Amino acid sequence: MSKDILGIKQQEERHLSIFSTMYRAGAPLLIALLALPALADEPGGLVTGSFGDQPLELTVAPELSGATVIGNYADVSLLAAQMEGDLGPVNLELVINGELPAPSEVALTITFARDMGRNWSGDQDSLTLTLDEFTPGDGIVALKGTLTGQVSGGPASETRPVTFSFDTRLDELD
């Protein structure tokens, strides 16, 4: 073979080798990218908002949250926590029961771990629930909405305003 043809052949082999290496290196990345929609389908989510003038951002604990749906009836229990910040560990529990789209029972409990007795609660009499999405499917319930109103409690039995938005995916329980 002539030197020109041999040089071209060697260049082609190098390009094929580079593409082969890129393909092998890219395969895990491609698999990870393809898995992203599946990860988005996993239970979890965030609850953001405020307790009085204190902002809170809480992460939903998927293993302690879930939803049961029977026809138009929903029974939802959501537990979220914020471990960092000035307020210390904070737990938020939201319970929703009743016929959709306007469930008759709503209960919110906020617990501050650093100060015993700093528990706050509210229900459908002091809170307004707006559900933007409640979609069951494939064992997961997509739940988005807003909760506004007032909670009572604390060491001095006070009342404080709350506003929370939630964007969650919960396991659908039997």
FITI-793410 format. One record per residue: chain; z, x, y of N, C-alpha, C, CB in turn; residue number from 0; residue in one letter. Coordinates in Angstrom, 2 decimals. Glycine has a CB too. Example, Ala and Ser with C-alpha at 12.3 -4.5 7.8 and 13.67 -1.06 7.14 Angstrom:
! FITI-793410
A; 7.80; 13.19; -5.69; 7.80; 12.30; -4.50; 7.80; 13.20; -3.30; 9.05; 11.31; -4.47; 0; A
A; 7.08; 12.85; -2.25; 7.14; 13.67; -1.06; 7.87; 12.90; 0.03; 5.72; 14.08; -0.60; 1; S
//
This chain:
! FITI-793410
A; 0.00; 0.83; -1.18; 0.00; 0.00; 0.00; 0.00; 0.87; 1.24; 1.19; -0.94; 0.00; 0; M
A; -0.61; 0.36; 2.27; -0.63; 1.12; 3.51; 0.74; 1.03; 4.17; -1.75; 0.61; 4.46; 1; S
A; 0.98; 1.99; 5.07; 2.26; 2.03; 5.76; 2.48; 0.76; 6.59; 2.35; 3.26; 6.66; 2; K
A; 1.42; 0.22; 7.21; 1.55; -0.99; 8.02; 1.97; -2.18; 7.17; 0.23; -1.29; 8.74; 3; D
A; 1.35; -2.33; 6.04; 1.67; -3.46; 5.16; 3.08; -3.29; 4.60; 0.63; -3.58; 4.00; 4; I
A; 3.43; -2.06; 4.23; 4.77; -1.79; 3.72; 5.83; -2.07; 4.80; 4.87; -0.33; 3.23; 5; L
A; 5.55; -1.71; 6.05; 6.48; -1.96; 7.16; 6.67; -3.45; 7.40; 5.98; -1.30; 8.44; 6; G
A; 5.58; -4.19; 7.33; 5.66; -5.64; 7.52; 6.47; -6.27; 6.40; 4.24; -6.27; 7.58; 7; I
A; 6.21; -5.80; 5.17; 6.93; -6.33; 4.02; 8.43; -6.05; 4.16; 6.39; -5.73; 2.71; 8; K
A; 8.82; -4.88; 4.62; 10.23; -4.54; 4.80; 10.86; -5.41; 5.90; 10.39; -3.04; 5.15; 9; Q
A; 10.12; -5.67; 6.98; 10.62; -6.53; 8.04; 10.85; -7.95; 7.51; 9.63; -6.56; 9.22; 10; Q
A; 9.91; -8.45; 6.71; 10.08; -9.79; 6.14; 11.32; -9.85; 5.25; 8.83; -10.18; 5.33; 11; E
A; 11.53; -8.81; 4.45; 12.70; -8.78; 3.58; 13.99; -8.76; 4.40; 12.65; -7.57; 2.65; 12; E
A; 14.00; -8.01; 5.52; 15.18; -7.98; 6.39; 15.43; -9.36; 6.99; 15.01; -6.94; 7.50; 13; R
A; 14.36; -10.03; 7.46; 14.51; -11.36; 8.04; 15.04; -12.33; 7.00; 13.17; -11.87; 8.61; 14; H
A; 14.51; -12.26; 5.79; 14.99; -13.13; 4.74; 16.46; -12.85; 4.43; 14.15; -12.97; 3.48; 15; L
A; 16.83; -11.58; 4.46; 18.20; -11.19; 4.21; 19.11; -11.73; 5.32; 18.32; -9.67; 4.10; 16; S
A; 18.67; -11.64; 6.56; 19.45; -12.15; 7.69; 19.60; -13.65; 7.57; 18.77; -11.78; 9.04; 17; I
A; 18.50; -14.37; 7.27; 18.58; -15.82; 7.14; 19.46; -16.22; 5.96; 17.18; -16.42; 6.97; 18; F
A; 19.39; -15.45; 4.88; 20.23; -15.73; 3.72; 21.70; -15.55; 4.08; 19.85; -14.81; 2.55; 19; S
A; 22.02; -14.49; 4.82; 23.40; -14.25; 5.24; 23.86; -15.35; 6.19; 23.52; -12.86; 5.93; 20; T
A; 23.00; -15.74; 7.14; 23.34; -16.82; 8.06; 23.57; -18.11; 7.29; 22.24; -17.01; 9.11; 21; M
A; 22.74; -18.36; 6.30; 22.88; -19.58; 5.51; 24.22; -19.58; 4.78; 21.72; -19.71; 4.50; 22; Y
A; 24.55; -18.44; 4.14; 25.82; -18.37; 3.40; 27.00; -18.50; 4.35; 25.92; -17.05; 2.60; 23; R
A; 26.94; -17.84; 5.48; 28.04; -17.92; 6.45; 28.11; -19.30; 7.08; 27.89; -16.85; 7.55; 24; A
A; 26.96; -19.92; 7.26; 26.91; -21.23; 7.91; 27.30; -22.36; 7.00; 25.55; -21.48; 8.43; 25; G
A; 27.24; -22.16; 5.69; 27.57; -23.24; 4.76; 28.99; -23.74; 4.94; 27.37; -22.76; 3.33; 26; A
A; 30.01; -22.86; 5.01; 31.37; -23.38; 5.24; 31.49; -24.10; 6.58; 32.38; -22.23; 5.17; 27; P
A; 30.83; -23.57; 7.60; 30.86; -24.22; 8.90; 30.21; -25.59; 8.83; 30.16; -23.36; 9.96; 28; L
A; 29.07; -25.67; 8.16; 28.38; -26.95; 8.01; 29.25; -27.93; 7.24; 27.04; -26.75; 7.30; 29; L
A; 29.90; -27.47; 6.19; 30.78; -28.34; 5.41; 31.93; -28.82; 6.28; 31.32; -27.59; 4.15; 30; I
A; 32.51; -27.93; 7.08; 33.60; -28.31; 7.97; 33.14; -29.33; 9.00; 34.18; -27.07; 8.68; 31; A
A; 31.96; -29.13; 9.55; 31.43; -30.08; 10.54; 31.15; -31.43; 9.91; 30.14; -29.53; 11.17; 32; L
A; 30.64; -31.42; 8.68; 30.39; -32.69; 7.99; 31.70; -33.40; 7.65; 29.58; -32.45; 6.72; 33; L
A; 32.78; -32.66; 7.50; 34.08; -33.25; 7.17; 34.76; -33.85; 8.39; 34.98; -32.21; 6.55; 34; A
A; 34.33; -33.52; 9.60; 34.99; -34.04; 10.80; 35.06; -35.56; 10.83; 34.27; -33.55; 12.02; 35; L
A; 33.98; -36.29; 10.54; 34.13; -37.74; 10.53; 35.17; -38.20; 9.50; 32.79; -38.40; 10.25; 36; P
A; 35.27; -37.53; 8.38; 36.26; -37.89; 7.38; 37.67; -37.63; 7.92; 36.04; -37.10; 6.09; 37; A
A; 37.86; -36.53; 8.65; 39.16; -36.26; 9.24; 39.52; -37.32; 10.28; 39.19; -34.87; 9.87; 38; L
A; 38.52; -37.79; 11.01; 38.76; -38.83; 12.00; 39.19; -40.13; 11.33; 37.50; -39.07; 12.84; 39; A
A; 38.86; -40.29; 10.05; 39.25; -41.48; 9.32; 40.66; -41.38; 8.74; 38.27; -41.74; 8.21; 40; D
A; 41.30; -40.24; 8.89; 42.65; -40.05; 8.35; 43.66; -40.79; 9.22; 42.99; -38.55; 8.27; 41; E
A; 44.76; -41.24; 8.63; 45.81; -41.90; 9.41; 46.44; -40.94; 10.43; 46.90; -42.45; 8.48; 42; P
A; 46.90; -41.51; 11.53; 47.55; -40.73; 12.59; 47.17; -41.30; 13.94; 47.17; -39.25; 12.50; 43; G
A; 47.39; -40.51; 14.97; 47.02; -40.93; 16.32; 48.08; -40.57; 17.34; 46.78; -42.42; 16.34; 44; G
A; 47.91; -41.11; 18.53; 48.81; -40.83; 19.65; 49.29; -42.10; 20.32; 48.12; -39.94; 20.67; 45; L
A; 50.49; -42.00; 20.88; 51.04; -43.02; 21.76; 51.38; -42.29; 23.04; 52.31; -43.76; 21.13; 46; V
A; 50.78; -42.71; 24.15; 51.03; -42.07; 25.44; 51.49; -43.12; 26.44; 49.77; -41.35; 25.96; 47; T
A; 52.30; -42.68; 27.39; 52.74; -43.62; 28.41; 53.97; -43.12; 29.12; 53.00; -44.97; 27.81; 48; G
A; 54.80; -44.10; 29.53; 55.99; -43.72; 30.29; 57.16; -44.62; 29.95; 55.70; -43.78; 31.79; 49; S
A; 58.31; -44.00; 30.03; 59.60; -44.67; 29.90; 60.27; -44.48; 31.25; 60.49; -44.09; 28.69; 50; F
A; 60.37; -45.54; 32.04; 60.82; -45.38; 33.42; 59.83; -44.49; 34.13; 62.27; -44.78; 33.49; 51; G
A; 60.32; -43.40; 34.73; 59.42; -42.46; 35.40; 59.14; -41.22; 34.54; 60.00; -42.04; 36.74; 52; D
A; 59.58; -41.24; 33.28; 59.38; -40.11; 32.38; 58.12; -40.29; 31.54; 60.60; -39.92; 31.48; 53; Q
A; 57.15; -39.38; 31.67; 55.96; -39.48; 30.81; 56.30; -39.08; 29.37; 54.81; -38.59; 31.36; 54; P
A; 55.68; -39.74; 28.42; 55.87; -39.42; 27.01; 54.51; -39.35; 26.32; 56.77; -40.47; 26.32; 55; L
A; 54.38; -38.42; 25.39; 53.21; -38.34; 24.52; 53.73; -38.11; 23.11; 52.21; -37.19; 24.97; 56; E
A; 53.58; -39.11; 22.28; 54.18; -39.09; 20.95; 53.08; -39.09; 19.89; 55.12; -40.29; 20.76; 57; L
A; 53.33; -38.34; 18.83; 52.38; -38.25; 17.71; 52.81; -39.22; 16.62; 52.31; -36.79; 17.16; 58; T
A; 51.86; -40.00; 16.15; 52.13; -40.98; 15.10; 52.41; -40.24; 13.79; 50.94; -41.98; 14.94; 59; V
A; 53.46; -40.66; 13.11; 53.80; -40.11; 11.78; 53.12; -41.00; 10.74; 55.38; -40.06; 11.56; 60; A
A; 51.97; -40.56; 10.20; 51.21; -41.43; 9.29; 51.98; -41.82; 8.04; 49.94; -40.75; 8.89; 61; P
A; 52.85; -40.93; 7.55; 53.60; -41.23; 6.34; 54.70; -42.27; 6.57; 54.20; -39.97; 5.77; 62; E
A; 55.03; -42.54; 7.83; 56.07; -43.52; 8.17; 55.51; -44.72; 8.91; 57.15; -42.87; 9.00; 63; L
A; 54.19; -44.87; 8.90; 53.52; -45.97; 9.60; 52.56; -46.65; 8.64; 52.77; -45.45; 10.86; 64; S
A; 52.29; -47.92; 8.89; 51.33; -48.63; 8.05; 51.11; -50.05; 8.54; 51.79; -48.64; 6.61; 65; G
A; 50.12; -50.71; 7.95; 49.78; -52.08; 8.32; 49.43; -52.88; 7.08; 48.61; -52.09; 9.34; 66; A
A; 49.87; -54.12; 7.06; 49.48; -55.06; 6.02; 48.70; -56.17; 6.72; 50.72; -55.63; 5.23; 67; T
A; 47.54; -56.50; 6.17; 46.69; -57.53; 6.76; 46.39; -58.55; 5.68; 45.38; -56.93; 7.35; 68; V
A; 46.71; -59.81; 5.96; 46.39; -60.91; 5.06; 45.70; -61.97; 5.90; 47.69; -61.49; 4.34; 69; I
A; 44.39; -62.06; 5.74; 43.63; -62.98; 6.58; 43.75; -62.59; 8.03; 44.10; -64.43; 6.37; 70; G
A; 44.26; -63.51; 8.87; 44.48; -63.23; 10.29; 45.90; -62.77; 10.59; 44.16; -64.46; 11.11; 71; N
A; 46.72; -62.65; 9.54; 48.11; -62.24; 9.74; 48.22; -60.72; 9.62; 49.04; -62.94; 8.71; 72; Y
A; 48.97; -60.12; 10.53; 49.17; -58.67; 10.53; 50.65; -58.35; 10.57; 48.44; -58.01; 11.72; 73; A
A; 51.03; -57.35; 9.81; 52.38; -56.81; 9.81; 52.24; -55.30; 9.98; 53.18; -57.19; 8.49; 74; D
A; 52.57; -54.80; 11.16; 52.35; -53.39; 11.51; 53.69; -52.73; 11.83; 51.38; -53.26; 12.72; 75; V
A; 53.87; -51.53; 11.29; 55.02; -50.71; 11.64; 54.50; -49.33; 11.98; 56.08; -50.66; 10.46; 76; S
A; 54.78; -48.89; 13.19; 54.26; -47.61; 13.69; 55.44; -46.78; 14.17; 53.22; -47.82; 14.83; 77; L
A; 55.55; -45.56; 13.67; 56.59; -44.64; 14.12; 55.91; -43.41; 14.71; 57.54; -44.25; 12.96; 78; L
A; 56.31; -43.05; 15.94; 55.75; -41.88; 16.62; 56.90; -41.05; 17.17; 54.76; -42.30; 17.76; 79; A
A; 56.66; -39.74; 17.32; 57.72; -38.84; 17.78; 57.17; -37.81; 18.75; 58.40; -38.15; 16.60; 80; A
A; 58.04; -37.41; 19.67; 57.77; -36.29; 20.57; 58.93; -35.33; 20.37; 57.64; -36.75; 22.10; 81; Q
A; 58.62; -34.14; 19.89; 59.68; -33.18; 19.56; 60.02; -32.26; 20.73; 59.26; -32.35; 18.37; 82; M
A; 59.08; -31.99; 21.61; 59.28; -31.05; 22.71; 59.57; -31.80; 24.00; 58.04; -30.15; 22.89; 83; E
A; 59.97; -31.06; 25.03; 60.12; -31.64; 26.36; 61.57; -31.77; 26.78; 59.47; -32.97; 26.41; 84; G
A; 61.76; -32.14; 28.03; 63.10; -32.25; 28.62; 63.95; -33.33; 27.95; 62.98; -32.55; 30.11; 85; D
A; 63.31; -34.35; 27.44; 64.06; -35.45; 26.85; 64.48; -35.16; 25.41; 63.23; -36.71; 26.88; 86; L
A; 64.00; -34.03; 24.89; 64.35; -33.67; 23.52; 63.58; -34.50; 22.52; 65.85; -33.83; 23.29; 87; G
A; 63.97; -34.46; 21.27; 63.28; -35.30; 20.30; 63.41; -36.78; 20.67; 63.83; -35.06; 18.89; 88; P
A; 62.27; -37.45; 20.71; 62.21; -38.87; 21.05; 61.43; -39.57; 19.94; 61.54; -39.12; 22.45; 89; V
A; 61.96; -40.68; 19.44; 61.26; -41.50; 18.46; 60.92; -42.84; 19.08; 62.11; -41.70; 17.17; 90; N
A; 59.75; -43.34; 18.77; 59.31; -44.65; 19.22; 58.89; -45.42; 17.98; 58.14; -44.55; 20.27; 91; L
A; 59.44; -46.62; 17.83; 59.04; -47.49; 16.73; 58.50; -48.79; 17.31; 60.24; -47.77; 15.76; 92; E
A; 57.30; -49.14; 16.89; 56.65; -50.37; 17.32; 56.39; -51.22; 16.09; 55.32; -50.08; 18.10; 93; L
A; 56.84; -52.46; 16.13; 56.63; -53.41; 15.04; 55.87; -54.60; 15.61; 57.98; -53.85; 14.38; 94; V
A; 54.81; -54.99; 14.92; 53.98; -56.13; 15.33; 53.83; -57.04; 14.10; 52.57; -55.66; 15.88; 95; I
A; 54.16; -58.33; 14.27; 54.01; -59.31; 13.19; 53.42; -60.59; 13.74; 55.37; -59.59; 12.51; 96; N
A; 52.50; -61.19; 13.00; 52.01; -62.50; 13.38; 50.52; -62.63; 13.28; 52.44; -62.83; 14.76; 97; G
A; 50.06; -63.83; 13.66; 48.64; -64.16; 13.62; 47.90; -63.44; 14.74; 48.43; -65.69; 13.74; 98; E
A; 46.78; -62.85; 14.39; 45.94; -62.18; 15.38; 45.02; -63.20; 16.02; 45.12; -61.03; 14.73; 99; L
A; 44.66; -63.05; 17.25; 44.75; -61.88; 18.10; 46.03; -61.79; 18.92; 43.59; -61.85; 19.01; 100; P
A; 46.93; -62.78; 18.83; 48.16; -62.76; 19.64; 49.38; -62.89; 18.72; 48.14; -63.90; 20.70; 101; A
A; 49.83; -61.78; 18.12; 50.98; -61.85; 17.22; 52.23; -62.34; 17.95; 51.25; -60.48; 16.60; 102; P
A; 53.03; -63.14; 17.24; 54.20; -63.77; 17.87; 55.40; -62.84; 17.97; 54.58; -64.99; 17.11; 103; S
A; 55.47; -61.80; 17.14; 56.61; -60.89; 17.17; 56.18; -59.48; 17.54; 57.33; -60.89; 15.82; 104; E
A; 56.85; -58.93; 18.52; 56.65; -57.54; 18.94; 58.02; -56.95; 19.18; 55.74; -57.44; 20.24; 105; V
A; 58.28; -55.78; 18.62; 59.57; -55.11; 18.83; 59.32; -53.63; 19.08; 60.52; -55.31; 17.61; 106; A
A; 59.96; -53.10; 20.10; 59.85; -51.69; 20.46; 61.25; -51.11; 20.52; 59.11; -51.50; 21.83; 107; L
A; 61.43; -49.98; 19.85; 62.70; -49.25; 19.91; 62.39; -47.81; 20.26; 63.49; -49.34; 18.57; 108; T
A; 63.10; -47.28; 21.25; 62.95; -45.89; 21.66; 64.33; -45.24; 21.48; 62.43; -45.76; 23.15; 109; I
A; 64.33; -44.13; 20.74; 65.58; -43.44; 20.43; 65.50; -42.00; 20.91; 65.89; -43.49; 18.91; 110; T
A; 66.51; -41.57; 21.66; 66.60; -40.20; 22.14; 67.63; -39.47; 21.29; 66.99; -40.15; 23.66; 111; F
A; 67.20; -38.46; 20.56; 68.07; -37.77; 19.61; 69.17; -36.96; 20.28; 67.25; -36.86; 18.74; 112; A
A; 68.96; -36.45; 21.48; 69.97; -35.60; 22.14; 71.16; -36.40; 22.63; 69.35; -34.87; 23.30; 113; R
A; 70.94; -37.63; 23.02; 72.02; -38.45; 23.56; 72.24; -39.66; 22.67; 71.71; -38.90; 24.99; 114; D
A; 73.30; -39.59; 21.87; 73.63; -40.75; 21.05; 73.94; -41.92; 21.97; 74.84; -40.44; 20.09; 115; M
A; 73.50; -43.08; 21.60; 73.71; -44.25; 22.44; 72.61; -44.49; 23.45; 75.01; -44.13; 23.16; 116; G
A; 71.64; -43.58; 23.50; 70.53; -43.77; 24.43; 69.37; -44.47; 23.74; 70.07; -42.43; 25.01; 117; R
A; 69.68; -45.50; 22.99; 68.64; -46.29; 22.33; 68.23; -47.42; 23.26; 69.12; -46.84; 20.96; 118; N
A; 66.95; -47.69; 23.27; 66.39; -48.72; 24.12; 65.54; -49.64; 23.27; 65.57; -48.11; 25.29; 119; W
A; 65.53; -50.91; 23.59; 64.71; -51.83; 22.81; 64.20; -52.98; 23.67; 65.50; -52.38; 21.62; 120; S
A; 63.12; -53.55; 23.19; 62.52; -54.71; 23.82; 61.78; -55.51; 22.76; 61.56; -54.31; 24.97; 121; G
A; 61.48; -56.75; 23.09; 60.74; -57.60; 22.14; 59.73; -58.44; 22.90; 61.71; -58.51; 21.33; 122; D
A; 59.18; -59.44; 22.21; 58.12; -60.25; 22.80; 58.57; -60.97; 24.07; 57.63; -61.26; 21.80; 123; Q
A; 59.88; -61.11; 24.30; 60.37; -61.75; 25.53; 60.28; -60.82; 26.74; 61.80; -62.21; 25.34; 124; D
A; 60.31; -59.51; 26.52; 60.29; -58.57; 27.63; 59.06; -57.66; 27.65; 61.53; -57.72; 27.60; 125; S
A; 58.19; -57.79; 26.62; 57.02; -56.93; 26.49; 55.75; -57.74; 26.36; 57.17; -56.01; 25.30; 126; L
A; 54.66; -57.17; 26.85; 53.34; -57.78; 26.71; 52.46; -56.83; 25.92; 52.71; -58.11; 28.09; 127; T
A; 51.91; -57.33; 24.83; 51.04; -56.54; 23.97; 49.60; -56.96; 24.18; 51.45; -56.70; 22.48; 128; L
A; 48.73; -55.99; 24.41; 47.30; -56.23; 24.50; 46.63; -55.40; 23.41; 46.73; -55.88; 25.92; 129; T
A; 46.00; -56.07; 22.45; 45.29; -55.36; 21.38; 43.82; -55.24; 21.76; 45.46; -56.10; 20.02; 130; L
A; 43.35; -54.01; 21.89; 41.94; -53.76; 22.18; 41.14; -53.66; 20.90; 41.78; -52.47; 23.01; 131; D
A; 41.80; -53.20; 19.83; 41.12; -53.08; 18.54; 42.14; -53.23; 17.43; 40.37; -51.72; 18.42; 132; E
A; 41.78; -54.03; 16.45; 42.54; -54.15; 15.21; 41.51; -54.36; 14.12; 43.61; -55.34; 15.27; 133; F
A; 41.11; -53.25; 13.49; 40.01; -53.29; 12.54; 40.40; -52.68; 11.21; 38.79; -52.57; 13.11; 134; T
A; 40.62; -53.53; 10.19; 40.87; -52.97; 8.86; 39.56; -52.62; 8.17; 41.69; -53.96; 8.01; 135; P
A; 39.60; -51.58; 7.33; 38.42; -51.21; 6.55; 38.66; -49.95; 5.76; 37.23; -51.03; 7.45; 136; G
A; 38.28; -49.96; 4.51; 38.38; -48.79; 3.62; 39.79; -48.23; 3.55; 37.43; -47.71; 4.10; 137; D
A; 40.81; -49.11; 3.53; 42.18; -48.66; 3.38; 42.83; -48.16; 4.65; 42.23; -47.60; 2.39; 138; G
A; 42.13; -48.23; 5.78; 42.64; -47.77; 7.07; 42.52; -48.91; 8.08; 41.86; -46.49; 7.57; 139; I
A; 43.51; -49.04; 8.96; 43.47; -50.02; 10.04; 43.41; -49.26; 11.36; 44.70; -50.99; 10.00; 140; V
A; 42.31; -49.45; 12.11; 42.20; -48.87; 13.45; 42.94; -49.80; 14.40; 40.68; -48.68; 13.88; 141; A
A; 43.86; -49.23; 15.17; 44.70; -50.02; 16.06; 44.73; -49.34; 17.42; 46.14; -50.17; 15.49; 142; L
A; 44.25; -50.07; 18.43; 44.28; -49.58; 19.80; 44.83; -50.70; 20.68; 42.87; -49.12; 20.29; 143; K
A; 45.61; -50.29; 21.68; 46.12; -51.30; 22.58; 47.07; -50.73; 23.60; 46.80; -52.38; 21.80; 144; G
A; 47.71; -51.66; 24.32; 48.65; -51.30; 25.38; 49.87; -52.21; 25.28; 47.98; -51.41; 26.77; 145; T
A; 51.01; -51.62; 25.55; 52.27; -52.35; 25.56; 52.93; -52.09; 26.91; 53.20; -51.92; 24.37; 146; L
A; 53.22; -53.15; 27.64; 53.87; -53.00; 28.95; 55.06; -53.95; 29.02; 52.88; -53.29; 30.12; 147; T
A; 55.99; -53.64; 29.89; 57.14; -54.51; 30.07; 58.40; -53.74; 30.33; 57.34; -55.40; 28.88; 148; G
A; 59.52; -54.24; 29.77; 60.81; -53.62; 30.00; 61.59; -53.51; 28.71; 61.61; -54.41; 31.03; 149; Q
A; 62.38; -52.43; 28.63; 63.31; -52.25; 27.52; 64.71; -52.15; 28.10; 62.95; -50.97; 26.67; 150; V
A; 65.69; -52.52; 27.29; 67.09; -52.48; 27.72; 67.87; -51.60; 26.78; 67.70; -53.90; 27.77; 151; S
A; 68.95; -51.02; 27.31; 69.82; -50.21; 26.47; 70.38; -49.04; 27.22; 69.09; -49.73; 25.26; 152; G
A; 70.56; -47.96; 26.49; 71.15; -46.76; 27.07; 72.65; -46.90; 27.18; 70.55; -46.48; 28.43; 153; G
A; 73.31; -45.83; 27.60; 74.77; -45.84; 27.68; 75.32; -46.86; 28.67; 75.26; -44.47; 28.05; 154; P
A; 74.54; -47.20; 29.71; 75.03; -48.13; 30.73; 74.37; -49.50; 30.64; 74.80; -47.55; 32.12; 155; A
A; 73.72; -49.79; 29.51; 73.03; -51.08; 29.31; 72.12; -51.42; 30.48; 74.06; -52.21; 29.11; 156; S
A; 71.21; -50.51; 30.77; 70.26; -50.68; 31.87; 68.96; -51.29; 31.36; 69.99; -49.32; 32.56; 157; E
A; 68.06; -51.54; 32.30; 66.71; -52.00; 31.97; 65.74; -51.03; 32.62; 66.46; -53.47; 32.45; 158; T
A; 64.73; -50.61; 31.87; 63.73; -49.68; 32.39; 62.33; -50.18; 32.05; 63.94; -48.26; 31.81; 159; R
A; 61.36; -49.91; 32.95; 59.98; -50.29; 32.65; 59.34; -49.31; 31.65; 59.15; -50.34; 33.94; 160; P
A; 58.44; -49.84; 30.84; 57.68; -49.01; 29.90; 56.22; -49.41; 29.94; 58.24; -49.14; 28.46; 161; V
A; 55.38; -48.44; 29.72; 53.95; -48.65; 29.54; 53.50; -47.65; 28.50; 53.14; -48.50; 30.89; 162; T
A; 52.93; -48.14; 27.41; 52.44; -47.27; 26.35; 51.06; -47.73; 25.91; 53.41; -47.25; 25.16; 163; F
A; 50.18; -46.76; 25.75; 48.86; -47.00; 25.14; 48.87; -46.30; 23.80; 47.68; -46.48; 26.06; 164; S
A; 48.27; -46.93; 22.83; 48.22; -46.32; 21.51; 46.80; -46.39; 20.96; 49.20; -47.02; 20.54; 165; F
A; 46.44; -45.32; 20.29; 45.14; -45.19; 19.64; 45.43; -44.57; 18.28; 44.11; -44.30; 20.50; 166; D
A; 45.48; -45.41; 17.26; 45.97; -44.98; 15.96; 45.09; -45.45; 14.83; 47.37; -45.46; 15.75; 167; T
A; 45.28; -44.80; 13.71; 44.68; -45.21; 12.44; 45.82; -45.22; 11.44; 43.50; -44.24; 11.99; 168; R
A; 46.06; -46.39; 10.84; 47.19; -46.55; 9.94; 46.70; -46.85; 8.53; 48.11; -47.68; 10.44; 169; L
A; 47.48; -46.42; 7.54; 47.19; -46.79; 6.16; 47.34; -48.30; 6.03; 48.13; -46.04; 5.15; 170; D
A; 46.38; -48.92; 5.34; 46.51; -50.35; 5.05; 47.32; -50.47; 3.76; 45.10; -51.05; 4.92; 171; E
A; 48.45; -51.15; 3.86; 49.36; -51.30; 2.74; 49.07; -52.60; 2.01; 50.83; -51.26; 3.22; 172; L
A; 49.38; -52.61; 0.72; 49.18; -53.83; -0.09; 50.30; -54.80; 0.11; 49.07; -53.49; -1.56; 173; D
//
